[in-house]
Amino acid sequence: MVKYEDIKQKDAFHLTHGSHGFIKALLWLLYFIAILIAALHAFRKPEYNWDMLPYMALTIKIEHQDVDLIHKETYRIAKENMPSAAYEMLVDSSIPYRKKMYENPSEFYKQLPFYSVKPFYIGLVYLANKSGIPLPSATVFPSALSFVLIGILLLYCLQLYLQLYNAIIFSFLIMITAPMLHVAGISTPDGISALIMMSAMYFVVVKPRLWPLVALLLLSIFTRLDNVIACFAIVSLLALSRKSVLTINRKQYLIILLLLLLGYITVAMSASAYGWSLFYYTHFFRYLNLSHEYHAGFSLKEYLQVLYSHVIAGLYYSNMVVCLLLIGLISLRKQGMKINDLSFDQQFACCILGVIAVRTILYPDISDRFYAPFYLIIYILFIRRYAGLVAFSANKD
């Protein structure tokens, strides 16, 4: 098989001379403009999901503490800055949960600990709002911005393994898939979380660097608390694997785990202000709900029913099946399947599979927005593994 490293060196020689350097810059510019247009469209026409309201409330709460005032200002600002049809959907009286949240400030306030454990995202929303962006739009701004930055990072990674025009085609097709476009236009931390987690994994599989990785893993916990699952898995893999270029000794492993634990506790403290446990999930699991219905608890049978129904629905409506298929193709071997015989890319793909499984068990909701960073890194690993075939096909003449 032709080595894509040799082809990339040949491409680099040509593209850095004369008109080829200009063409390379022009292709990058056209790609950037294309994803910027997609991001601007998502920003100007967001999905107006209900989560926008509690994130607005938490942004208001930075400067005001009165429960009734927070509730009143949240709905007032939403009404003044959103299309009437979108606002009416968020206060739809035919949906009991939304009707109760609209009419009862104290019940609305009880929902905030579910959202308060994303302080980095809330901080970005606050800064965007202070810069002059209306608060509802400010909740979307981090997602739209992350979409652009993800697109740039994705192309940068793929052009290491493919000719530039092939990398642009693959990158653009990935960026316009439904999961990525969805993440670009919603008022959740999933866009910025995808950017941070993808950047962290870049320092594992593309350009191994320990402390940039650790810094990004910590930041990911401040973006989504459940990222701690992936953080623990990635660090543990690096500590155990003999195939990784980036290795972690026992002392470093313990220090990093301590840092991750401190980050987790620091973020979870934001929910303790509402009477929740310092470790957050001890309360979260008691009120596990996927339909915005607040329950005092649930039985194992009820949990299994929810797990089954949501996994089946998730596999049907999400891109998870494609992700699992690519993981399988990355992990294919002609000989046995002993874990020690796998390459690091294969081990990392299996690690991601484990993270997906654990997260699904703990919170049985397979939605693309939760798994976008894993989709992206799996695309990169898959293309890297089979890039030699693509490169050979493009250069055989």
Contacts in CASP RR format, 6 or more apart in sequence:
PFRMAT RR
TARGET T0000
AUTHOR 0000-0000-0000
METHOD contacts of the structure
MODEL  1
MVKYEDIKQKDAFHLTHGSHGFIKALLWLLYFIAILIAALHAFRKPEYNW
DMLPYMALTIKIEHQDVDLIHKETYRIAKENMPSAAYEMLVDSSIPYRKK
MYENPSEFYKQLPFYSVKPFYIGLVYLANKSGIPLPSATVFPSALSFVLI
GILLLYCLQLYLQLYNAIIFSFLIMITAPMLHVAGISTPDGISALIMMSA
MYFVVVKPRLWPLVALLLLSIFTRLDNVIACFAIVSLLALSRKSVLTINR
KQYLIILLLLLLGYITVAMSASAYGWSLFYYTHFFRYLNLSHEYHAGFSL
KEYLQVLYSHVIAGLYYSNMVVCLLLIGLISLRKQGMKINDLSFDQQFAC
CILGVIAVRTILYPDISDRFYAPFYLIIYILFIRRYAGLVAFSANKD
1 388 0 8 1.000
1 389 0 8 1.000
1 392 0 8 1.000
2 388 0 8 1.000
2 391 0 8 1.000
2 392 0 8 1.000
2 395 0 8 1.000
3 388 0 8 1.000
4 161 0 8 1.000
4 162 0 8 1.000
4 387 0 8 1.000
4 388 0 8 1.000
4 390 0 8 1.000
4 391 0 8 1.000
7 163 0 8 1.000
7 388 0 8 1.000
7 391 0 8 1.000
7 392 0 8 1.000
7 395 0 8 1.000
8 160 0 8 1.000
8 161 0 8 1.000
8 391 0 8 1.000
10 395 0 8 1.000
11 163 0 8 1.000
11 164 0 8 1.000
14 20 0 8 1.000
15 21 0 8 1.000
15 23 0 8 1.000
15 24 0 8 1.000
15 164 0 8 1.000
16 24 0 8 1.000
24 164 0 8 1.000
27 164 0 8 1.000
27 165 0 8 1.000
27 168 0 8 1.000
28 155 0 8 1.000
28 164 0 8 1.000
31 155 0 8 1.000
31 168 0 8 1.000
31 171 0 8 1.000
31 172 0 8 1.000
32 148 0 8 1.000
32 152 0 8 1.000
34 172 0 8 1.000
35 147 0 8 1.000
35 148 0 8 1.000
35 151 0 8 1.000
35 152 0 8 1.000
35 172 0 8 1.000
35 175 0 8 1.000
36 148 0 8 1.000
38 147 0 8 1.000
38 175 0 8 1.000
38 176 0 8 1.000
38 181 0 8 1.000
38 184 0 8 1.000
39 144 0 8 1.000
39 145 0 8 1.000
39 147 0 8 1.000
39 148 0 8 1.000
39 184 0 8 1.000
40 144 0 8 1.000
42 140 0 8 1.000
42 143 0 8 1.000
42 144 0 8 1.000
42 147 0 8 1.000
42 181 0 8 1.000
42 184 0 8 1.000
42 185 0 8 1.000
43 137 0 8 1.000
43 140 0 8 1.000
43 141 0 8 1.000
43 144 0 8 1.000
43 184 0 8 1.000
43 185 0 8 1.000
46 52 0 8 1.000
46 136 0 8 1.000
46 137 0 8 1.000
46 140 0 8 1.000
46 185 0 8 1.000
46 186 0 8 1.000
46 187 0 8 1.000
47 182 0 8 1.000
47 185 0 8 1.000
47 186 0 8 1.000
47 187 0 8 1.000
48 82 0 8 1.000
48 83 0 8 1.000
48 86 0 8 1.000
48 89 0 8 1.000
48 90 0 8 1.000
48 136 0 8 1.000
48 187 0 8 1.000
49 186 0 8 1.000
49 187 0 8 1.000
49 188 0 8 1.000
50 90 0 8 1.000
50 98 0 8 1.000
50 292 0 8 1.000
51 115 0 8 1.000
51 186 0 8 1.000
51 187 0 8 1.000
51 188 0 8 1.000
52 78 0 8 1.000
52 90 0 8 1.000
52 136 0 8 1.000
52 139 0 8 1.000
52 140 0 8 1.000
52 187 0 8 1.000
53 74 0 8 1.000
53 75 0 8 1.000
53 78 0 8 1.000
53 90 0 8 1.000
53 101 0 8 1.000
53 108 0 8 1.000
54 108 0 8 1.000
54 111 0 8 1.000
54 112 0 8 1.000
54 114 0 8 1.000
54 115 0 8 1.000
55 115 0 8 1.000
55 118 0 8 1.000
55 121 0 8 1.000
55 122 0 8 1.000
55 125 0 8 1.000
55 139 0 8 1.000
55 187 0 8 1.000
55 188 0 8 1.000
56 74 0 8 1.000
56 77 0 8 1.000
56 78 0 8 1.000
56 125 0 8 1.000
56 135 0 8 1.000
56 136 0 8 1.000
56 139 0 8 1.000
57 70 0 8 1.000
57 71 0 8 1.000
57 74 0 8 1.000
57 108 0 8 1.000
57 109 0 8 1.000
57 112 0 8 1.000
58 112 0 8 1.000
58 115 0 8 1.000
58 116 0 8 1.000
58 122 0 8 1.000
59 122 0 8 1.000
59 123 0 8 1.000
59 125 0 8 1.000
59 126 0 8 1.000
59 129 0 8 1.000
59 135 0 8 1.000
59 138 0 8 1.000
59 139 0 8 1.000
60 70 0 8 1.000
60 73 0 8 1.000
60 74 0 8 1.000
60 77 0 8 1.000
60 135 0 8 1.000
61 70 0 8 1.000
61 112 0 8 1.000
62 122 0 8 1.000
62 123 0 8 1.000
62 126 0 8 1.000
64 70 0 8 1.000
64 73 0 8 1.000
67 105 0 8 1.000
67 106 0 8 1.000
67 109 0 8 1.000
68 105 0 8 1.000
70 105 0 8 1.000
70 109 0 8 1.000
71 105 0 8 1.000
71 108 0 8 1.000
71 109 0 8 1.000
72 105 0 8 1.000
74 108 0 8 1.000
75 91 0 8 1.000
75 102 0 8 1.000
77 134 0 8 1.000
77 135 0 8 1.000
77 136 0 8 1.000
78 87 0 8 1.000
78 90 0 8 1.000
78 136 0 8 1.000
79 87 0 8 1.000
81 134 0 8 1.000
81 135 0 8 1.000
81 136 0 8 1.000
81 137 0 8 1.000
82 90 0 8 1.000
82 136 0 8 1.000
90 98 0 8 1.000
91 98 0 8 1.000
91 99 0 8 1.000
91 102 0 8 1.000
92 98 0 8 1.000
92 99 0 8 1.000
93 99 0 8 1.000
93 102 0 8 1.000
97 291 0 8 1.000
97 292 0 8 1.000
97 293 0 8 1.000
100 107 0 8 1.000
101 107 0 8 1.000
101 108 0 8 1.000
101 111 0 8 1.000
102 108 0 8 1.000
109 274 0 8 1.000
110 274 0 8 1.000
110 294 0 8 1.000
111 294 0 8 1.000
112 274 0 8 1.000
113 270 0 8 1.000
113 271 0 8 1.000
113 273 0 8 1.000
113 274 0 8 1.000
113 275 0 8 1.000
113 276 0 8 1.000
113 280 0 8 1.000
113 283 0 8 1.000
114 284 0 8 1.000
115 122 0 8 1.000
116 122 0 8 1.000
116 270 0 8 1.000
116 271 0 8 1.000
116 273 0 8 1.000
116 274 0 8 1.000
117 224 0 8 1.000
117 225 0 8 1.000
117 267 0 8 1.000
117 268 0 8 1.000
117 270 0 8 1.000
117 271 0 8 1.000
117 280 0 8 1.000
118 189 0 8 1.000
118 222 0 8 1.000
118 223 0 8 1.000
118 224 0 8 1.000
118 225 0 8 1.000
119 222 0 8 1.000
119 267 0 8 1.000
119 270 0 8 1.000
120 189 0 8 1.000
120 192 0 8 1.000
120 219 0 8 1.000
120 222 0 8 1.000
120 223 0 8 1.000
121 142 0 8 1.000
121 188 0 8 1.000
121 189 0 8 1.000
121 192 0 8 1.000
121 193 0 8 1.000
121 223 0 8 1.000
121 224 0 8 1.000
124 141 0 8 1.000
124 142 0 8 1.000
124 192 0 8 1.000
125 135 0 8 1.000
125 138 0 8 1.000
125 139 0 8 1.000
125 141 0 8 1.000
125 142 0 8 1.000
126 138 0 8 1.000
128 137 0 8 1.000
128 138 0 8 1.000
128 141 0 8 1.000
128 142 0 8 1.000
129 135 0 8 1.000
129 138 0 8 1.000
133 141 0 8 1.000
136 187 0 8 1.000
139 187 0 8 1.000
140 185 0 8 1.000
140 186 0 8 1.000
140 187 0 8 1.000
142 189 0 8 1.000
142 191 0 8 1.000
142 192 0 8 1.000
143 183 0 8 1.000
143 184 0 8 1.000
143 185 0 8 1.000
143 186 0 8 1.000
143 187 0 8 1.000
143 188 0 8 1.000
143 190 0 8 1.000
143 191 0 8 1.000
143 192 0 8 1.000
144 184 0 8 1.000
144 185 0 8 1.000
145 192 0 8 1.000
146 183 0 8 1.000
146 184 0 8 1.000
146 191 0 8 1.000
146 192 0 8 1.000
146 194 0 8 1.000
146 195 0 8 1.000
147 175 0 8 1.000
147 180 0 8 1.000
147 183 0 8 1.000
147 184 0 8 1.000
147 185 0 8 1.000
147 191 0 8 1.000
149 195 0 8 1.000
150 175 0 8 1.000
150 180 0 8 1.000
150 191 0 8 1.000
150 194 0 8 1.000
150 195 0 8 1.000
150 198 0 8 1.000
150 376 0 8 1.000
151 171 0 8 1.000
151 175 0 8 1.000
153 195 0 8 1.000
153 198 0 8 1.000
153 199 0 8 1.000
153 202 0 8 1.000
154 171 0 8 1.000
154 174 0 8 1.000
154 175 0 8 1.000
154 198 0 8 1.000
154 376 0 8 1.000
154 379 0 8 1.000
154 380 0 8 1.000
155 167 0 8 1.000
155 168 0 8 1.000
155 171 0 8 1.000
157 202 0 8 1.000
157 206 0 8 1.000
157 380 0 8 1.000
158 167 0 8 1.000
158 170 0 8 1.000
158 171 0 8 1.000
158 380 0 8 1.000
158 383 0 8 1.000
159 167 0 8 1.000
159 168 0 8 1.000
160 206 0 8 1.000
161 167 0 8 1.000
161 383 0 8 1.000
161 384 0 8 1.000
161 387 0 8 1.000
161 388 0 8 1.000
161 391 0 8 1.000
162 170 0 8 1.000
162 383 0 8 1.000
162 387 0 8 1.000
162 390 0 8 1.000
162 391 0 8 1.000
163 391 0 8 1.000
163 394 0 8 1.000
163 395 0 8 1.000
166 390 0 8 1.000
166 391 0 8 1.000
166 394 0 8 1.000
170 379 0 8 1.000
170 383 0 8 1.000
174 180 0 8 1.000
174 376 0 8 1.000
174 379 0 8 1.000
175 181 0 8 1.000
177 319 0 8 1.000
178 319 0 8 1.000
178 368 0 8 1.000
179 318 0 8 1.000
179 319 0 8 1.000
179 368 0 8 1.000
179 369 0 8 1.000
179 371 0 8 1.000
179 372 0 8 1.000
179 375 0 8 1.000
180 372 0 8 1.000
182 368 0 8 1.000
182 369 0 8 1.000
183 190 0 8 1.000
183 191 0 8 1.000
183 194 0 8 1.000
183 368 0 8 1.000
183 369 0 8 1.000
183 372 0 8 1.000
184 191 0 8 1.000
186 369 0 8 1.000
188 369 0 8 1.000
189 223 0 8 1.000
189 224 0 8 1.000
190 224 0 8 1.000
190 369 0 8 1.000
190 370 0 8 1.000
190 372 0 8 1.000
191 369 0 8 1.000
191 372 0 8 1.000
192 223 0 8 1.000
193 220 0 8 1.000
193 223 0 8 1.000
193 224 0 8 1.000
193 227 0 8 1.000
193 373 0 8 1.000
194 372 0 8 1.000
194 373 0 8 1.000
194 376 0 8 1.000
195 373 0 8 1.000
196 216 0 8 1.000
196 219 0 8 1.000
196 220 0 8 1.000
196 223 0 8 1.000
197 216 0 8 1.000
197 220 0 8 1.000
197 227 0 8 1.000
197 230 0 8 1.000
197 373 0 8 1.000
197 374 0 8 1.000
198 373 0 8 1.000
198 376 0 8 1.000
198 377 0 8 1.000
199 216 0 8 1.000
200 213 0 8 1.000
200 216 0 8 1.000
200 217 0 8 1.000
200 220 0 8 1.000
200 234 0 8 1.000
201 234 0 8 1.000
201 373 0 8 1.000
201 377 0 8 1.000
203 209 0 8 1.000
203 210 0 8 1.000
203 212 0 8 1.000
203 213 0 8 1.000
203 216 0 8 1.000
203 246 0 8 1.000
204 213 0 8 1.000
204 234 0 8 1.000
204 238 0 8 1.000
204 244 0 8 1.000
204 246 0 8 1.000
204 348 0 8 1.000
205 344 0 8 1.000
205 345 0 8 1.000
205 348 0 8 1.000
205 377 0 8 1.000
205 380 0 8 1.000
205 381 0 8 1.000
206 380 0 8 1.000
208 244 0 8 1.000
208 245 0 8 1.000
208 246 0 8 1.000
209 246 0 8 1.000
210 246 0 8 1.000
210 248 0 8 1.000
210 252 0 8 1.000
213 234 0 8 1.000
213 246 0 8 1.000
214 256 0 8 1.000
214 259 0 8 1.000
217 227 0 8 1.000
217 231 0 8 1.000
217 234 0 8 1.000
217 235 0 8 1.000
217 256 0 8 1.000
217 260 0 8 1.000
218 231 0 8 1.000
218 259 0 8 1.000
218 260 0 8 1.000
218 263 0 8 1.000
220 227 0 8 1.000
220 230 0 8 1.000
220 231 0 8 1.000
221 227 0 8 1.000
221 228 0 8 1.000
221 231 0 8 1.000
221 260 0 8 1.000
221 263 0 8 1.000
221 264 0 8 1.000
221 267 0 8 1.000
222 263 0 8 1.000
222 266 0 8 1.000
222 267 0 8 1.000
225 264 0 8 1.000
225 267 0 8 1.000
225 268 0 8 1.000
225 280 0 8 1.000
226 359 0 8 1.000
226 362 0 8 1.000
226 363 0 8 1.000
228 260 0 8 1.000
228 264 0 8 1.000
229 355 0 8 1.000
229 358 0 8 1.000
229 359 0 8 1.000
229 362 0 8 1.000
230 355 0 8 1.000
230 359 0 8 1.000
230 374 0 8 1.000
231 260 0 8 1.000
232 257 0 8 1.000
232 260 0 8 1.000
233 351 0 8 1.000
233 354 0 8 1.000
233 355 0 8 1.000
233 358 0 8 1.000
234 351 0 8 1.000
235 248 0 8 1.000
235 253 0 8 1.000
235 256 0 8 1.000
235 257 0 8 1.000
235 260 0 8 1.000
236 253 0 8 1.000
237 244 0 8 1.000
237 347 0 8 1.000
237 348 0 8 1.000
237 351 0 8 1.000
238 244 0 8 1.000
238 246 0 8 1.000
238 247 0 8 1.000
238 248 0 8 1.000
239 247 0 8 1.000
239 248 0 8 1.000
239 249 0 8 1.000
239 250 0 8 1.000
239 252 0 8 1.000
239 253 0 8 1.000
241 247 0 8 1.000
241 344 0 8 1.000
241 347 0 8 1.000
242 340 0 8 1.000
243 342 0 8 1.000
243 343 0 8 1.000
243 344 0 8 1.000
243 347 0 8 1.000
244 344 0 8 1.000
244 347 0 8 1.000
245 344 0 8 1.000
248 256 0 8 1.000
264 279 0 8 1.000
265 278 0 8 1.000
265 279 0 8 1.000
267 280 0 8 1.000
268 276 0 8 1.000
268 277 0 8 1.000
268 278 0 8 1.000
268 279 0 8 1.000
268 280 0 8 1.000
269 278 0 8 1.000
271 277 0 8 1.000
271 280 0 8 1.000
271 283 0 8 1.000
272 278 0 8 1.000
275 283 0 8 1.000
276 283 0 8 1.000
276 284 0 8 1.000
277 283 0 8 1.000
281 362 0 8 1.000
285 362 0 8 1.000
286 296 0 8 1.000
286 297 0 8 1.000
287 294 0 8 1.000
287 295 0 8 1.000
287 296 0 8 1.000
287 297 0 8 1.000
288 295 0 8 1.000
288 297 0 8 1.000
288 298 0 8 1.000
288 303 0 8 1.000
288 306 0 8 1.000
288 363 0 8 1.000
289 295 0 8 1.000
290 306 0 8 1.000
290 310 0 8 1.000
290 364 0 8 1.000
290 365 0 8 1.000
298 306 0 8 1.000
303 364 0 8 1.000
306 364 0 8 1.000
307 360 0 8 1.000
307 361 0 8 1.000
307 364 0 8 1.000
310 364 0 8 1.000
310 365 0 8 1.000
310 366 0 8 1.000
311 360 0 8 1.000
311 364 0 8 1.000
311 366 0 8 1.000
313 366 0 8 1.000
314 320 0 8 1.000
314 365 0 8 1.000
314 366 0 8 1.000
314 367 0 8 1.000
315 321 0 8 1.000
315 366 0 8 1.000
318 366 0 8 1.000
318 367 0 8 1.000
318 368 0 8 1.000
318 371 0 8 1.000
319 368 0 8 1.000
319 375 0 8 1.000
320 356 0 8 1.000
320 366 0 8 1.000
320 368 0 8 1.000
320 371 0 8 1.000
322 375 0 8 1.000
323 356 0 8 1.000
323 371 0 8 1.000
323 374 0 8 1.000
323 375 0 8 1.000
323 378 0 8 1.000
324 353 0 8 1.000
326 378 0 8 1.000
326 379 0 8 1.000
326 381 0 8 1.000
326 382 0 8 1.000
327 349 0 8 1.000
327 350 0 8 1.000
327 352 0 8 1.000
327 353 0 8 1.000
327 378 0 8 1.000
328 349 0 8 1.000
329 382 0 8 1.000
329 385 0 8 1.000
330 345 0 8 1.000
330 346 0 8 1.000
330 349 0 8 1.000
330 378 0 8 1.000
330 381 0 8 1.000
330 382 0 8 1.000
330 385 0 8 1.000
331 337 0 8 1.000
331 342 0 8 1.000
331 346 0 8 1.000
331 349 0 8 1.000
331 350 0 8 1.000
333 341 0 8 1.000
333 342 0 8 1.000
333 346 0 8 1.000
335 341 0 8 1.000
339 347 0 8 1.000
339 350 0 8 1.000
342 350 0 8 1.000
345 381 0 8 1.000
345 384 0 8 1.000
345 385 0 8 1.000
348 377 0 8 1.000
348 381 0 8 1.000
349 378 0 8 1.000
349 381 0 8 1.000
352 374 0 8 1.000
352 377 0 8 1.000
352 378 0 8 1.000
355 374 0 8 1.000
356 371 0 8 1.000
356 374 0 8 1.000
359 370 0 8 1.000
360 366 0 8 1.000
368 375 0 8 1.000
383 390 0 8 1.000
END
